[in-house]
Amino acid sequence: MRYLVSGKEMKLLDINTSEHFGVPELVLMEQAAMTFVWKFFKLQQTYKKNCNRILIVCGSGNNGADGLAVARLLYQKGKNVTVYPVGEIEGHRTSNSYDTQKEIDEAYGIRMVMELPDENFDVIIDAIFGIGLSRDITGTLADCIQKLNERSSWKLAIDISSGIDSDSGAILGTSFIAEDTITFSYGKLGQYLWPGNESSGRIHVVPIGITEDSRLEGTPQYKVLERTDLMKLPRRNVHSNKGSYGKLLVIAGNKNMAGAAVFSATAAYRSGTGLVRIFTNEVNRQTLQTKVPEAVLVTYEDRFEENMLLEQLQWADAVVLGPGIGRDENAERLVTITLEQYDGPLVLDADGLNIVSEKLELLSHKKRIIVTPHLGEMSRLTGHPVKEIQKNLIKEAMDFAEKNDVVCVLKDFHTVTAISHRYTYLNMSGNNGMATAGSGDVLSGMIGALLAQGLSEEYAAAFGVYLHGLAGDAAREKNSATSMMASDILQGITHVWIKQGLSE
């Protein structure tokens, strides 16, 4: 597991390192520059780039000072370095270290220019703005960044591409479009969130001496699961039976919506659940018995009997509620009764979310709910426009989780899993081929399976999202993103277990 940080958290880590442990700012800056240059040469070797003529464009803050330090080290390595201190155009400094680093560069005779050169460079390094940027880039600086983006040089950013909001990923006016970003100590949230991720290129996190000690008593709030974390998942015992791996009730599938139940139930079995029951409309019987013969069906005609549902809820260790149930009166009864009567862990998805969006008070009946909205469903739940949600993905998920005391899985290219009053996970697995009908139903079944096997709501949600993305990545390798279907993701689940050595 690794951590991401907000701009505020990173600044606090810097302060702790300097003030509590006494590491001067210039020492940290030197370590950052040395590590950047080391990684730069590693990437040059990997990509087989010609990197003799280098332009470094510097702002007048600490990021610019980093750039000046990098310029000196590259110059000392024999590179033909040009520095364009574009930040001085605004006529003020925001870093004491900037003047020190510039004086050193001038003493070495490193070429300084006061206008953007017309000549060609092999490499352009962006050191204009760092993580502290909080206003739109305009005027001369915006024009400069636009001209840099038009160059065919290999483009790298120091710590973060200029113009990216380090917390939200928003583009503040304009942004430098890097092919590679070498960032210090921790990845920054905005580098991974849309649209900032599109300007960050490949992100390389390098150490500069800010260690876990710099956290003092705190821990970064934002987590990213990695493949090694999968070893924390429950293993299958040699001496066991189907009852050993949980009982999941999938309430899914209205008329003409059998597919949602198929995907969710199949995903649950593929994710290790021992027993799955599907509570669904009778018209879906033939399809489900053909597609998921392992599942037990409990069906109703046009209107279900409440006692029939309560009996199934009593049987279940966990519940998936909502995929394909529609929004008619019967569906509303399914959601209302389940949320009022069931006290176990529950995944609320799809139509279940749409129904609850008009009756948010239903969430107060339970304290063990995982909601899994996509952007449109989140808009209905919160009343906020989709564009606003996408711009503030993490904040929207965290606010909803805390306000309603639920786990909120807000689905996007990098899905956010917010745990009420605790941590927030940002998922890094998956791909754009997963933007296909039925993909969300697969996810609900996977999370439900992990709940049924005894994982907490936090881990079931976070691991379910991560495994879902890995399954999608496996499906892309076999089928390509363009031709991927939800059924391919189901097959990908099996490949994940085998590839990670988790198959027993």
C-alpha positions, -999 to 999 in steps of 0.1 A, spaced: 0 0 0 12 35 -7 0 69 0 -9 100 -20 -9 135 -5 -27 167 -9 -7 199 -14 -14 209 23 -2 175 35 30 177 14 38 212 28 33 200 63 57 171 56 83 196 43 78 218 74 81 189 98 113 177 81 129 212 83 116 225 117 112 193 138 143 174 124 163 205 115 169 196 78 175 229 61 154 238 30 184 240 8 195 205 19 161 191 9 163 210 -24 197 196 -31 184 160 -24 154 166 -47 176 179 -75 201 151 -72 173 125 -72 156 142 -102 188 141 -122 194 105 -113 159 95 -124 163 117 -155 193 97 -167 176 64 -159 147 74 -181 170 87 -208 186 52 -209 152 35 -209 137 56 -236 170 59 -256 165 97 -258 190 123 -271 194 147 -242 223 170 -249 204 204 -253 182 211 -223 159 240 -216 148 245 -180 119 270 -175 118 283 -139 93 302 -119 104 323 -89 92 300 -61 106 268 -47 97 248 -78 118 273 -98 146 270 -73 145 232 -77 148 238 -115 179 260 -110 195 233 -88 187 207 -115 202 230 -141 235 231 -122 237 194 -117 230 187 -154 255 213 -164 281 196 -142 273 163 -160 283 180 -193 249 189 -206 243 220 -227 218 237 -203 198 269 -209 177 284 -181 147 307 -188 137 323 -155 102 332 -167 90 338 -131 110 370 -129 87 386 -155 61 391 -127 88 410 -107 86 393 -74 100 363 -55 82 337 -35 112 318 -23 144 328 -6 161 297 -20 155 309 -55 180 338 -53 206 315 -37 202 289 -65 203 315 -92 235 331 -79 251 296 -79 240 290 -115 253 324 -126 287 318 -108 290 286 -129 283 305 -160 252 286 -169 234 303 -198 204 324 -188 180 340 -213 152 365 -206 131 354 -236 119 320 -247 146 309 -272 136 300 -308 162 272 -311 154 236 -308 160 216 -276 161 179 -270 145 183 -236 123 209 -219 120 207 -181 91 225 -164 99 242 -131 75 271 -132 48 263 -106 48 237 -79 21 222 -56 12 256 -41 -4 271 -72 -39 283 -63 -48 307 -90 -53 306 -128 -22 310 -149 -27 340 -173 -8 365 -194 29 359 -203 32 328 -182 2 312 -199 16 321 -233 50 306 -224 34 273 -213 14 271 -245 45 277 -266 64 250 -247 36 225 -253 39 231 -290 75 221 -290 85 185 -301 111 182 -273 109 155 -246 90 172 -218 94 166 -181 80 182 -151 97 187 -117 73 175 -90 41 185 -107 32 199 -141 26 237 -139 -11 245 -139 -24 214 -121 -43 219 -88 -24 195 -66 -56 185 -47 -84 183 -73 -66 178 -106 -83 209 -120 -64 228 -147 -58 264 -134 -61 283 -167 -36 262 -186 -10 235 -179 23 222 -191 17 188 -208 45 165 -196 54 132 -209 71 123 -176 67 138 -142 94 131 -115 76 139 -82 91 139 -48 84 116 -18 47 110 -25 24 112 -55 1 142 -54 -36 137 -57 -41 161 -86 -16 141 -108 -40 112 -108 -74 129 -110 -89 140 -142 -80 162 -160 -46 167 -142 -37 131 -151 -37 140 -188 -10 166 -182 11 145 -159 22 118 -183 41 89 -167 45 96 -130 77 86 -112 78 90 -74 114 94 -60 126 97 -24 143 129 -12 147 122 25 111 130 36 104 97 54 76 83 75 93 101 105 82 134 89 46 125 95 52 128 132 19 116 147 -1 118 115 -7 95 85 -17 106 50 -54 103 44 -53 90 8 -43 54 1 -36 34 -30 -37 -4 -30 -9 -24 -48 -5 -59 -59 13 -69 -27 -18 -59 -7 -37 -88 -23 -20 -112 1 -41 -97 28 -72 -112 13 -87 -143 30 -73 -176 18 -93 -208 12 -87 -235 38 -80 -270 27 -107 -283 50 -138 -263 41 -171 -264 24 -194 -240 5 -207 -226 37 -172 -216 47 -171 -187 22 -203 -168 29 -238 -165 17 -247 -136 -6 -282 -125 -16 -284 -106 -49 -316 -86 -53 -315 -78 -89 -332 -80 -123 -367 -67 -132 -384 -77 -165 -360 -76 -194 -331 -69 -170 -318 -104 -163 -283 -95 -174 -277 -74 -143 -284 -103 -121 -263 -126 -142 -232 -103 -140 -235 -96 -103 -241 -132 -93 -214 -146 -115 -189 -121 -103 -197 -131 -68 -190 -167 -75 -158 -158 -94 -147 -138 -64 -150 -167 -40 -184 -167 -25 -197 -201 -15 -234 -196 -19 -254 -171 -40 -291 -166 -41 -308 -143 -66 -341 -127 -56 -356 -117 -89 -387 -115 -112 -400 -149 -124 -396 -139 -160 -358 -141 -155 -358 -178 -145 -349 -194 -178 -321 -169 -185 -306 -172 -150 -308 -210 -148 -290 -211 -182 -263 -185 -174 -258 -190 -137 -270 -226 -129 -249 -225 -97 -272 -199 -81 -304 -206 -62 -334 -186 -75 -361 -171 -54 -386 -155 -77 -418 -135 -75 -445 -126 -101 -456 -90 -104 -455 -83 -66 -434 -101 -40 -446 -111 -5 -427 -92 22 -422 -124 43 -405 -141 13 -380 -113 12 -375 -112 49 -367 -149 49 -340 -144 24 -325 -115 42 -323 -135 74 -304 -162 55 -278 -138 40 -244 -129 53 -243 -99 29 -267 -84 3 -263 -67 -31 -293 -45 -38 -303 -27 -69 -288 -39 -102 -316 -39 -128 -345 -38 -104 -361 -8 -121 -379 21 -104 -415 9 -102 -435 4 -70 -422 -31 -66 -386 -19 -68 -393 8 -42 -407 -18 -18 -376 -40 -23 -353 -11 -14 -374 2 14 -380 -31 32 -344 -42 28 -329 -10 41 -353 -9 70 -351 -46 80 -317 -59 71 -289 -52 96 -260 -69 78 -235 -54 53 -250 -43 20 -240 -30 -14 -264 -5 -28 -261 -1 -65 -278 11 -98 -316 14 -95 -313 10 -58 -294 43 -57 -318 60 -80 -347 51 -56 -328 62 -25 -319 95 -42 -356 105 -36 -356 90 -1 -322 96 14 -336 91 49 -336 54 41 -298 54 45 -302 63 82 -318 29 89 -284 11 83 -248 17 93 -232 -9 71 -239 3 36 -216 6 6 -230 28 -22 -215 25 -56 -227 54 -78 -214 65 -112 -213 102 -119 -249 104 -130 -262 85 -100 -241 107 -77 -256 137 -93 -291 124 -84 -280 115 -49 -265 149 -42 -283 173 -65 -249 185 -78 -242 187 -116 -220 160 -131 -193 185 -141 -191 198 -105 -188 162 -92 -161 153 -117 -141 184 -108 -143 176 -71 -143 138 -71 -127 131 -38 -144 159 -19 -179 148 -32 -172 112 -22 -159 121 12 -187 146 19 -214 120 10 -197 93 30 -195 114 61 -229 130 58 -247 96 55 -222 75 75 -216 51 45 -188 39 24 -190 57 -9 -175 41 -40 -176 70 -66 -169 54 -100 -147 72 -125 -115 65 -144 -97 64 -110 -125 54 -87 -126 69 -52 -136 49 -22 -143 72 8 -147 57 42 -168 78 66 -145 98 89 -115 77 80 -94 70 49 -100 76 12 -87 52 -14 -79 62 -50 -79 32 -74 -51 29 -100 -61 -3 -117 -85 -6 -147 -88 9 -181 -112 27 -205 -124 -6 -219 -144 -11 -187 -167 17 -198 -192 -8 -210 -227 -20 -200 -227 -44 -171 -193 -35 -157 -209 -19 -126 -230 -50 -120 -198 -71 -120 -183 -47 -94 -213 -49 -71 -210 -87 -71 -173 -86 -64 -177 -63 -34 -207 -83 -22 -186 -115 -24 -159 -100 -2 -184 -88 23 -200 -123 25 -165 -138 32 -162 -115 62 -142 -85 50 -151 -52 66 -170 -26 45 -138 -6 41 -117 -34 28 -145 -51 8 -151 -19 -11 -114 -9 -16 -102 -44 -26 -134 -50 -47 -127 -19 -68 -90 -28 -71 -97 -64 -81 -123 -52 -106 -98 -30 -122 -72 -58 -124 -98 -81 -140 -105 -53 -165 -68 -51 -172 -66 -88 -178 -96 -86 -201 -80 -58 -221 -48 -79 -227 -69 -106 -242 -96 -87 -260 -85 -50 -264 -102 -21 -248 -124 -14 -278 -140 -49 -280 -142 -55 -242 -176 -66 -227 -186 -71 -191 -185 -109 -197 -147 -105 -205 -142 -88 -171 -158 -119 -155 -132 -140 -172 -106 -116 -161 -114 -122 -124 -101 -158 -128 -69 -146 -145 -63 -122 -115 -64 -150 -90 -41 -172 -110 -16 -144 -119 -14 -132 -83 -8 -167 -70 -41 -165 -49 -57 -195 -66 -60 -224 -43 
